[in-house]
Structure formats: structure tokens, C-alpha cells
Amino acid sequence: MAQLDVDKMIERFGRRAQAVKDRPLPPVAGEERKKFVEQAETDYTDYLLVSKATWSVEDGNLVLTIPLKLPD
């Protein structure tokens, strides 16, 4: 099993958030475009939230503390 590096994991989530934000829209239209945009917004929010987390280990559990108010 690979060694868990939580700081690097959190950093990867930041890169994923940026990748989603920078990703161009595919040539889709109508309902498919709406679904794509909605999923991209959800993915970006999820990745950004985790990328802003601080972490600790408590009783053998990894605890991520995620701020619910993100910078603009």
C-alpha cells in the first residue's frame, strides 16, 4: 500500500479544481450542455472545498476540517 501524504492529496484537489475551472466546454448543446455545466460546477465546488481543508489525525482517523465559506 502506498504511503498517504495528506498535504499532497489536498494539493491534488486544488489542481483538480483549477482543471475543472479551465476546462473548455465540449461541442454539446441544449440539455447535454446544461448537464455538463452543472456537473462542472459541482466538481469544482467539491474539489475546491477539499483543497482548502486542514487536517489532523484523531483516534486513528484522518479528520479534514473544511471551511464552508470559500474565498470568491
C-alpha positions in Angstrom: 0.0 0.0 0.0 1.3 3.5 -0.9 2.1 5.9 1.9 -0.6 8.5 2.4 0.6 12.1 2.1 -2.4 14.2 3.0 -0.8 17.5 2.1 -0.1 16.2 -1.4 -3.6 14.8 -1.6 -5.1 18.2 -0.7 -2.8 19.8 -3.2 -4.1 17.5 -5.9 -7.6 18.5 -5.2 -6.6 22.1 -5.7 -5.2 21.2 -9.1 -8.3 19.3 -10.0 -10.5 22.3 -9.1 -8.4 24.5 -11.4 -8.5 22.0 -14.2 -12.3 21.9 -14.0 -12.5 25.7 -14.0 -10.1 25.9 -17.0 -11.7 23.0 -19.0 -13.4 24.2 -22.2 -16.9 23.3 -23.0 -17.3 20.4 -25.4 -19.3 20.9 -28.5 -22.6 20.0 -27.0 -25.9 21.9 -26.9 -29.2 22.0 -25.2 -29.9 19.7 -22.3 -26.5 17.9 -22.6 -24.7 21.3 -22.3 -26.7 22.2 -19.2 -25.9 18.8 -17.6 -22.2 19.3 -18.4 -22.1 22.8 -16.9 -23.9 21.7 -13.8 -21.6 18.8 -13.2 -18.5 21.0 -13.8 -19.9 23.4 -11.2 -20.4 20.6 -8.7 -17.0 19.1 -9.4 -15.3 22.5 -9.0 -17.0 23.1 -5.6 -16.2 19.7 -4.3 -12.5 19.9 -5.3 -12.2 23.4 -4.0 -13.7 22.6 -0.6 -11.3 19.7 -0.1 -8.3 21.8 -1.4 -8.9 24.4 1.4 -9.1 21.7 4.2 -6.8 21.4 7.1 -6.2 18.0 8.6 -5.4 16.1 11.7 -5.3 12.6 12.9 -7.7 11.9 15.8 -8.1 8.4 17.4 -6.6 6.9 14.2 -8.9 8.7 11.9 -8.0 11.3 9.3 -10.1 14.4 10.0 -10.4 17.1 7.4 -11.7 20.4 8.6 -13.3 22.1 5.6 -14.2 25.8 5.7 -17.7 26.3 4.4 -17.1 29.9 3.3 -14.7 30.0 0.4 -12.9 33.0 -1.0 -14.5 34.5 -4.1 
